[in-house]
Structure formats: C-alpha cells, structure tokens
Amino acid sequence: MRAMPDSSLRRSEPANEQRYREGQKVTWVSVAVNIALTILQIGIGMLAHAQSLVADGFHSLSDLVADFLVLVANHHSRHPADESHPYGHQRIETAASLALGLILFGTGGAILWYAAGRLQHLELLPAVAPVAFWTALATIGAKEGLFRYMLHVGEKLRSPMLIANAWHARSDAASSLVAACGIGGSLLGMRWLDPLAAVIVGFMILRMGWEFGWEALRELMDEGLSEQALVDIRATLRGTPGVLDVHDLRTRRMAHQALVDAHIRVDGRISVSEGHRIAEAARRRVLSGHAQVLDVLVHVDAEDDSQSGKRSSAELPGREALLGHLREMLGVEERGIERAVFHYLGEKVDAEVFLAPDFAADAARMADIHRRLESGLPGDMTFGSISLHSRIAPK
C-alpha cells in the first residue's frame, strides 16, 4: 500500500512565482554587471597589454554565458509537474549547473594553455600600461559586491544554481585580485608576473568548473540527503500515531529539495483504509516539518519486510485459494461464507471468517465447524488462526 501524492501538498504545484521573480532579478543584475566588466577588461587589457586582465575578462564572459543559462533554467524549472515530468522540472537547475561547470572548465583550460605558452617567450611581451592596474582594482570591488548580493538571494531561495553562480562571481573577484597583483608586479619591473597571474587565473577557473560539474553530477546520480537529515525525517515518521517502525528510508536530491521513499510498519490487523490514513498522516508530517522535502512516497507494511531469510507474503496462497481451503475445512458451500478478511502475518495467514446469518441459529452445525477446525488446524501449513463470526440478521 502506498500513500499517493495529492494536489494540496504537492510542493511543485503551483509554481513559486516569488522564487522565480527574485531569481530572475538577481540574474539580470549579474548580466548587466558582467556585460560591463567583459567589455572593460578585454578592451583595456588588450590596449594595455595585460594578459591577466584579458584572461579575467574572458572569465567575466563565461559568467555572462552562465547568467543566460540560469535565466533559461530558472524559467523552465518553475513549471509544475506534468505528464512528461511527473516529479516537476527542478532538475533543469541541476543541468544548468552542470553546463556552468563545463563552461568554466573549458574556459580555464584554454586560458591556462595560452598563458603558459606566453611565459615561454617573456622577451616578446610588451610593457603593461598603468590603466590596467586600476581597472583590475575596480573589477575586484564590482565582483565582490555582486557575489554578496547573489549569495544572499541564493541562500534565501535555497537554489543551488544561484548559489553556484554567486560563488562563480566570488571566483571572479579572486581572479581579479590575482590579475591586479600580476599587473602591479609587472609595472614594478617583474614582467613575468603578468603572464604568471594569467596562468593562476586559468587554474582557478578550471578548479571551480570541476567542483560545480562534480556537484551537479552527484545530484544527477541520485545522491541522497545527509545522515542528519535522514535521522530527522525518520524521527518525524516514527512520531506519527499508528506507525510502529520505519525502514528502507531513501532520499534523492532534486535541485534545492529532495524526494523521499519510506516503508512504515503498522498493526497488521487494521483495515486497509486505516493503514492508508496512517501513511497519509505520516506523509503530511514530513512535508510540513521538512522544507527540503519536495514529495514523499510511503509504503505500508504489516510487518518488517526488510528482514531476509523468511518467506515473503507473496509466496503464500491468494484469496481464491484461501477461500477454497476454508470452505473445505469448514464443510460449507460457497454461500456459507459471507465475508473473509485475511491477515498475512509472519509466514502464515490469520483468517477472520464471517458466516451467513442462518449459521447462528444452527447450533449443531456450528459445533461441527468447530470440531473440523480443531482437527484441521494442527497440521495446516497455511493458516495460523481462524476466527469465526456470525451475523444475526434482524427480523
């Protein structure tokens, strides 16, 4: 038995419009800043013969491409679940983070290769103009301010994509600092410092791309929540009235949230509807108590099916076979059994048999049924116990 999602608690429906608008706003701010910085750094870097400033400008250009990726992903990830994406579109953010990592990795590798080649021919390098140094300092201030703004919004929205883009901006600020040091050293006569700074910038971009790409790959490989998060979710499930135990708790990340699967054990003699109600109550408690959970799928067990070595209830006979066995043991025809409830517990079946009303008035027949059960149960390998009930029809 599984408690299925309902529309009132589905986290992805309706889409969080405020989250979308704030994500769009911070990304457009980043776009504007990076357009200005890219033009400024590459233009002045080429005119001032500052390789590290040009390298940092290409870093800003990769930021610009990343910002457009974020805009596209943020637009599509806000859409609610549909038939082709029953769990929602949040993984688009993960795909964008992976693309961002690949862009950074490629950009860093290209800069590293070019700058390392220039280091081998220092005698051909022209002198760096002082304007490059002041441009690098202005860039540091702009990127650090952008980082703090984007990180604040990303953490508030719990968006790994926005947080990744914020740290990308911080890596830009660090690379701009390296570029400023290289340019400053070159102006003081150490001309090799500028291309060396470009090498360092390339390595920093390469490393950041690897980290973002690997983080996105871990999520795409269905990495679960932390151990502490599992402990907290398990405690919430166990605290639900009617839940006897919890096992096979699994999670997998979905962008800024996670999907949860859990098996709960309930009393094996309660009704199917009561078991479903307990499962739904457990699901609601997890959704309301854990903001990082997108949805919960609860499987209801009458016993702990996580133990190995014992016979599964699926190996026991089904309803029709059990009814035929009961009729043979009781010596009654088909109409004699009005209703039967079977409890698959342990490796046997406990049966609650409701006999037709005319059996209650026939004491001799009931006595015969009891004698049959007493002689039949000891050697029976299917039933653990049989309870008889007779309904008295009102006149």
C-alpha positions as CSV (number, residue, x, y, z in Angstrom):
1,M,0.0,0.0,0.0
2,R,1.3,3.4,-0.9
3,A,0.1,6.9,0.1
4,M,0.0,8.8,-3.2
5,P,0.6,12.5,-3.6
6,D,-2.4,14.9,-3.5
7,S,-2.7,18.3,-5.1
8,S,-3.0,20.1,-1.8
9,L,0.5,19.1,-0.7
10,R,2.5,18.8,-3.9
11,R,5.3,21.3,-3.4
12,S,5.8,21.9,-7.1
13,E,2.2,22.8,-7.7
14,P,1.6,25.7,-8.0
15,A,5.0,27.1,-9.0
16,N,6.6,29.5,-6.6
17,E,6.2,32.8,-8.6
18,Q,8.0,34.8,-6.0
19,R,11.1,32.5,-6.1
20,Y,11.0,32.8,-9.9
21,R,10.8,36.6,-9.9
22,E,13.6,37.0,-7.4
23,G,15.8,34.6,-9.3
24,Q,15.2,36.5,-12.5
25,K,16.0,39.8,-10.9
26,V,19.3,38.8,-9.4
27,T,20.4,37.1,-12.6
28,W,19.6,40.2,-14.7
29,V,21.7,42.3,-12.3
30,S,24.6,39.9,-12.8
31,V,24.1,40.0,-16.6
32,A,24.4,43.8,-16.6
33,V,27.5,43.8,-14.4
34,N,29.2,41.1,-16.4
35,I,28.5,42.8,-19.7
36,A,30.1,46.0,-18.5
37,L,33.1,44.1,-16.9
38,T,33.7,41.9,-20.0
39,I,33.9,44.9,-22.3
40,L,36.0,46.9,-19.9
41,Q,38.5,44.1,-19.0
42,I,39.1,42.7,-22.5
43,G,39.2,46.1,-24.2
44,I,41.6,47.8,-21.7
45,G,43.5,44.5,-21.2
46,M,44.3,44.4,-24.9
47,L,45.2,48.1,-25.2
48,A,47.3,48.0,-22.0
49,H,49.0,44.6,-23.0
50,A,47.8,43.0,-19.7
51,Q,47.4,39.3,-20.3
52,S,46.0,38.6,-16.9
53,L,43.3,41.3,-17.3
54,V,42.3,39.8,-20.7
55,A,42.1,36.3,-19.0
56,D,39.9,37.8,-16.3
57,G,37.8,39.4,-18.9
58,F,37.1,36.0,-20.5
59,H,36.2,34.8,-17.1
60,S,33.6,37.5,-16.9
61,L,32.4,36.5,-20.4
62,S,31.9,32.9,-19.1
63,D,29.9,34.5,-16.3
64,L,27.7,36.2,-18.9
65,V,27.0,32.9,-20.6
66,A,26.3,31.3,-17.3
67,D,23.9,34.0,-16.4
68,F,21.9,33.3,-19.6
69,L,21.9,29.6,-18.7
70,V,20.5,30.5,-15.3
71,L,17.8,32.6,-16.8
72,V,16.7,29.8,-19.1
73,A,16.8,27.2,-16.4
74,N,15.0,29.4,-13.9
75,H,12.2,30.0,-16.4
76,H,11.7,26.3,-17.1
77,S,12.2,24.9,-13.6
78,R,9.3,27.0,-12.3
79,H,6.8,24.9,-14.3
80,P,4.7,22.5,-12.3
81,A,4.7,18.7,-12.7
82,D,3.1,17.4,-15.9
83,E,2.7,14.0,-17.7
84,S,6.2,14.0,-19.1
85,H,7.8,15.3,-15.9
86,P,5.7,13.8,-13.1
87,Y,8.3,15.0,-10.4
88,G,8.5,18.5,-11.7
89,H,11.2,20.4,-13.7
90,Q,13.6,21.2,-10.8
91,R,16.4,19.0,-12.4
92,I,16.7,21.7,-15.1
93,E,18.6,23.7,-12.5
94,T,20.9,20.8,-12.0
95,A,21.5,20.5,-15.7
96,A,22.3,24.2,-15.9
97,S,24.8,23.9,-13.0
98,L,26.5,21.0,-14.9
99,A,26.6,23.2,-18.1
100,L,28.1,26.0,-16.0
101,G,30.8,23.7,-14.7
102,L,31.7,22.6,-18.2
103,I,31.9,26.2,-19.4
104,L,34.2,27.1,-16.5
105,F,36.3,24.0,-17.0
106,G,36.8,24.8,-20.8
107,T,37.5,28.4,-20.2
108,G,40.0,27.8,-17.5
109,G,41.8,25.2,-19.6
110,A,42.1,27.5,-22.6
111,I,43.4,30.4,-20.5
112,L,45.9,28.2,-18.8
113,W,47.2,26.8,-22.1
114,Y,47.6,30.3,-23.7
115,A,49.2,31.9,-20.7
116,A,51.6,29.1,-20.2
117,G,52.8,29.5,-23.8
118,R,53.4,33.2,-23.3
119,L,55.5,32.5,-20.2
120,Q,58.0,30.8,-22.5
121,H,58.6,33.9,-24.6
122,L,58.9,36.7,-22.0
123,E,61.3,38.7,-24.2
124,L,58.4,39.3,-26.7
125,L,56.0,40.7,-24.1
126,P,55.3,44.5,-24.3
127,A,55.1,46.6,-21.2
128,V,51.9,46.8,-19.3
129,A,50.1,50.2,-19.0
130,P,49.1,51.5,-15.5
131,V,45.5,51.8,-16.5
132,A,45.2,48.0,-16.4
133,F,46.0,48.0,-12.7
134,W,43.2,50.5,-11.8
135,T,40.8,48.6,-14.0
136,A,41.7,45.4,-12.1
137,L,41.0,47.1,-8.7
138,A,37.6,48.4,-9.9
139,T,36.7,44.9,-11.1
140,I,37.5,43.4,-7.7
141,G,35.1,45.8,-6.0
142,A,32.3,45.2,-8.5
143,K,32.6,41.4,-8.4
144,E,32.8,41.1,-4.6
145,G,29.7,43.2,-4.3
146,L,27.9,41.1,-6.9
147,F,28.9,37.9,-5.0
148,R,27.5,39.0,-1.7
149,Y,24.2,40.1,-3.3
150,M,23.8,36.9,-5.3
151,L,24.7,34.6,-2.4
152,H,22.2,36.3,-0.1
153,V,19.4,35.8,-2.6
154,G,20.5,32.2,-3.5
155,E,20.5,31.1,0.2
156,K,17.2,32.7,0.8
157,L,15.7,30.9,-2.2
158,R,17.6,27.6,-1.4
159,S,18.7,27.5,-5.0
160,P,21.9,25.6,-5.7
161,M,22.1,27.1,-9.2
162,L,22.0,30.7,-7.9
163,I,24.5,29.8,-5.1
164,A,26.8,28.2,-7.7
165,N,26.6,31.3,-9.8
166,A,27.3,33.5,-6.8
167,W,30.5,31.6,-6.0
168,H,31.4,31.9,-9.6
169,A,31.3,35.7,-9.1
170,R,33.5,35.3,-6.0
171,S,36.0,33.2,-8.0
172,D,36.0,36.2,-10.4
173,A,36.8,38.6,-7.6
174,A,39.7,36.3,-6.5
175,S,40.9,36.0,-10.1
176,S,40.7,39.8,-10.4
177,L,42.9,40.1,-7.3
178,V,45.4,37.8,-8.8
179,A,45.3,39.8,-12.0
180,A,45.9,43.0,-10.1
181,C,48.9,41.6,-8.3
182,G,50.3,40.3,-11.6
183,I,49.8,43.7,-13.3
184,G,51.3,45.5,-10.3
185,G,54.3,43.3,-10.3
186,S,54.8,43.8,-14.0
187,L,54.6,47.6,-13.5
188,L,57.4,47.3,-10.9
189,G,59.7,45.6,-13.4
190,M,58.8,41.9,-12.9
191,R,57.2,41.4,-16.3
192,W,56.9,37.6,-15.8
193,L,54.3,38.2,-13.1
194,D,51.5,39.2,-15.5
195,P,51.5,36.0,-17.6
196,L,52.0,34.0,-14.4
197,A,48.9,35.7,-12.9
198,A,47.1,34.7,-16.1
199,V,48.1,31.0,-15.5
200,I,46.9,31.2,-11.9
201,V,43.6,32.7,-13.1
202,G,43.2,29.9,-15.6
203,F,43.8,27.3,-12.9
204,M,41.3,28.9,-10.6
205,I,38.6,28.8,-13.2
206,L,39.5,25.2,-14.1
207,R,39.2,24.1,-10.5
208,M,35.9,25.9,-9.9
209,G,34.4,24.3,-13.1
210,W,35.4,20.9,-11.8
211,E,33.7,21.5,-8.4
212,F,30.5,22.7,-9.9
213,G,30.3,20.0,-12.5
214,W,31.0,17.2,-10.0
215,E,28.4,18.6,-7.6
216,A,25.8,18.5,-10.4
217,L,26.8,15.0,-11.4
218,R,26.4,13.7,-7.9
219,E,22.8,15.0,-7.9
220,L,22.1,13.5,-11.3
221,M,23.3,10.2,-9.9
222,D,20.6,10.5,-7.2
223,E,22.7,11.4,-4.2
224,G,20.7,11.4,-1.1
225,L,20.3,13.8,1.8
226,S,22.8,14.0,4.7
227,E,22.8,11.4,7.5
228,Q,21.4,14.0,9.9
229,A,18.5,14.9,7.5
230,L,17.7,11.1,7.4
231,V,17.7,10.9,11.2
232,D,15.3,13.9,11.4
233,I,12.9,12.5,8.7
234,R,12.9,9.1,10.3
235,A,12.0,10.6,13.7
236,T,9.1,12.5,12.1
237,L,7.8,9.3,10.5
238,R,8.1,7.3,13.8
239,G,6.3,10.1,15.7
240,T,3.1,9.6,13.6
241,P,0.4,7.9,15.6
242,G,-0.1,4.3,14.4
243,V,3.5,3.9,13.0
244,L,5.3,1.1,14.7
245,D,8.6,1.3,12.9
246,V,10.3,2.8,9.8
247,H,12.7,1.1,7.5
248,D,14.0,1.4,3.9
249,L,14.1,5.2,4.1
250,R,15.6,6.5,0.9
251,T,16.1,10.1,-0.4
252,R,17.4,11.6,-3.7
253,R,18.1,15.2,-4.3
254,M,16.0,17.3,-6.7
255,A,17.7,20.7,-7.2
256,H,17.0,22.6,-3.9
257,Q,14.8,19.9,-2.5
258,A,14.6,16.1,-2.3
259,L,12.2,13.2,-2.9
260,V,11.7,10.7,0.0
261,D,10.6,7.0,-0.1
262,A,9.9,5.2,3.2
263,H,8.4,1.9,4.4
264,I,6.4,2.2,7.6
265,R,5.1,-0.7,9.7
266,V,1.6,-0.6,11.1
267,D,-0.6,-3.1,13.1
268,G,-1.2,-6.0,10.6
269,R,-4.8,-6.4,11.8
270,I,-6.1,-2.9,11.0
271,S,-8.1,-2.2,7.8
272,V,-6.6,-1.1,4.5
273,S,-8.3,2.3,4.8
274,E,-6.9,2.8,8.3
275,G,-3.4,1.9,7.1
276,H,-3.7,4.3,4.2
277,R,-4.8,7.0,6.6
278,I,-1.7,6.5,8.8
279,A,0.5,6.6,5.8
280,E,-1.1,9.9,4.6
281,A,-0.7,11.4,8.1
282,A,3.0,10.4,8.1
283,R,3.5,11.9,4.6
284,R,1.9,15.2,5.7
285,R,4.0,15.4,8.8
286,V,7.2,15.1,6.7
287,L,6.1,17.7,4.1
288,S,5.1,20.2,6.8
289,G,8.1,19.7,9.0
290,H,11.0,19.5,6.5
291,A,11.2,22.3,4.0
292,Q,13.8,20.5,1.9
293,V,11.4,17.6,1.0
294,L,9.5,18.0,-2.3
295,D,7.4,14.9,-2.0
296,V,7.1,11.7,0.0
297,L,6.1,8.2,-1.1
298,V,5.0,6.0,1.8
299,H,4.8,2.2,1.6
300,V,2.7,0.4,4.3
301,D,3.9,-2.9,5.7
302,A,2.1,-5.2,8.2
303,E,5.5,-6.5,9.3
304,D,9.1,-5.7,8.8
305,D,9.8,-6.9,5.3
306,S,13.4,-5.7,5.4
307,Q,14.5,-8.9,7.1
308,S,15.9,-11.5,4.8
309,G,15.6,-15.3,5.1
310,K,11.9,-15.6,5.8
311,R,9.1,-16.5,3.4
312,S,7.5,-13.5,1.7
313,S,3.7,-13.0,1.9
314,A,3.7,-13.1,-1.9
315,E,4.6,-16.8,-1.7
316,L,1.5,-17.6,0.3
317,P,-1.8,-18.5,-1.4
318,G,-4.1,-15.8,-2.8
319,R,-7.6,-15.0,-1.8
320,E,-9.4,-17.5,-4.0
321,A,-7.2,-20.4,-2.9
322,L,-7.6,-19.5,0.7
323,L,-11.4,-19.3,0.4
324,G,-11.5,-22.7,-1.3
325,H,-9.3,-24.1,1.6
326,L,-11.6,-22.5,4.2
327,R,-14.8,-24.0,2.6
328,E,-13.2,-27.4,2.6
329,M,-12.1,-27.1,6.2
330,L,-15.4,-25.7,7.4
331,G,-17.6,-28.0,5.3
332,V,-19.7,-25.2,4.0
333,E,-20.8,-24.3,0.5
334,E,-19.8,-21.1,-1.2
335,R,-22.7,-19.0,0.0
336,G,-22.0,-20.1,3.6
337,I,-19.0,-17.7,3.9
338,E,-20.4,-14.1,3.7
339,R,-17.0,-12.4,4.0
340,A,-13.4,-13.2,4.9
341,V,-10.6,-11.0,6.0
342,F,-7.0,-12.4,5.6
343,H,-4.0,-11.1,7.6
344,Y,-0.7,-12.1,6.1
345,L,1.5,-12.2,9.2
346,G,4.8,-14.0,9.7
347,E,4.8,-17.0,7.3
348,K,1.1,-17.9,7.8
349,V,-2.3,-16.3,7.3
350,D,-4.7,-15.4,10.1
351,A,-8.4,-15.5,8.8
352,E,-11.5,-13.7,10.1
353,V,-14.5,-15.6,8.7
354,F,-17.9,-14.0,8.7
355,L,-20.6,-16.7,8.2
356,A,-24.0,-16.2,6.7
357,P,-26.9,-15.4,9.2
358,D,-28.5,-18.8,9.1
359,F,-25.4,-20.4,10.7
360,A,-26.1,-18.5,14.0
361,A,-29.3,-20.4,14.5
362,D,-27.9,-23.8,13.8
363,A,-26.0,-24.8,16.9
364,A,-25.3,-28.3,15.8
365,R,-23.8,-27.0,12.5
366,M,-21.6,-24.5,14.4
367,A,-20.4,-27.3,16.7
368,D,-19.5,-29.4,13.7
369,I,-17.5,-26.5,12.2
370,H,-15.6,-26.0,15.5
371,R,-14.7,-29.8,15.5
372,R,-13.5,-29.5,12.0
373,L,-11.2,-26.6,12.8
374,E,-9.8,-28.2,15.9
375,S,-8.8,-31.3,13.9
376,G,-7.7,-29.4,10.8
377,L,-5.5,-26.6,12.2
378,P,-2.7,-28.5,13.9
379,G,-1.4,-30.0,10.6
380,D,-2.3,-27.0,8.4
381,M,0.7,-25.1,6.9
382,T,-1.3,-22.1,5.7
383,F,-3.5,-20.7,8.5
384,G,-2.1,-19.6,11.8
385,S,-5.5,-19.0,13.3
386,I,-9.1,-18.8,12.2
387,S,-11.7,-16.6,13.9
388,L,-15.4,-17.3,13.2
389,H,-18.1,-14.6,13.2
390,S,-21.8,-15.0,12.7
391,R,-24.0,-12.1,11.7
392,I,-27.6,-12.2,13.1
393,A,-30.0,-10.7,10.5
394,P,-32.7,-8.6,12.2
395,K,-36.3,-9.7,11.7
